[in-house]
Amino acid sequence: MRIIIRNMTKVDEYYVGTCTHVNENNIEREKSAPRRISWLRSMEKYGLRVKVALVDNIHAGFLYIMPIEINPWQIQGRELMVFPCLVSHSKFSKNGIGKKLVKTAEEETKRQDRKGIATIGYFWDFWFMPAEYFLKLGFKVAEKRGEEAILWKQFDQNAEPPHFREENYNFKPIRGKIVIDLFWNRFCLTSDVEAQRVREVGSEYGNDVILNEFSAVDQKFYSNMVLSEESMLMVK
């Protein structure tokens, strides 16, 4: 069995763009994929990287990593790298794919002269980003709220621990109108697909609907109006 981890190539784009949902004939995902790849590629000049795992030349998982200053997640800090999402196929379990992806992300962090690496994990029984897994890889809890926790590894003694962004959002209704405040990001397939659904449904009601879009990849906006993860797509 030959396992390699590489930066995303042209060959990997469809796999990453559909978030592993290749050839499923899902129109929404198929349309979202090029939008997402375009954004991911545009952010490479700022330090974003996509690490892709292959087992015997078959896609087995991937991981996004980016400077904390440009990440669209609810984590804030400085001089760190963040990986908001890690995917490892269950059919390749017990082969250390996730561990190798994290190790590659740590190497990228050091390559970019960052002082540490962080992610958001969850103390739950669901498969997505389980905190206990990252604790076993040497990560420590920087901050915790409920089941959600910021986990990090410090590579420099002067590194400052990351923290959750503070929520600062107030809905403003307009009499006689349906107001939709749409918070979304192009980074996540689910967010991009659901945002497009909201646009399409809202358009069916014409002038009765006021749609306000707020992109979480706009860091100036995100710093001033922050939502919890549960509120990243909010319809009022």
Secondary structure, 3 states (H helix, E strand, C coil): CCEEEEECCHHHHHHHHCCCCCCCCCHHHHHHHHHHHHHHHHCHHHCCEEEEEEECCEEEEEEEEEEHHHCCCCEECCCCEECCCEEECHHHCCCCHHHHHHHHHHHHHHHCCCCEEEEEEECCCCCCCEHHHHHHCCCEEEEEECCEEEEEEECCCCCCCCEECCCCCCCCCCCCCEEEEEEECCCCHHHHHHHHHHHHHHHCCHHHEEEEEEECCCHHHHHHCCCCHHHCCCCC
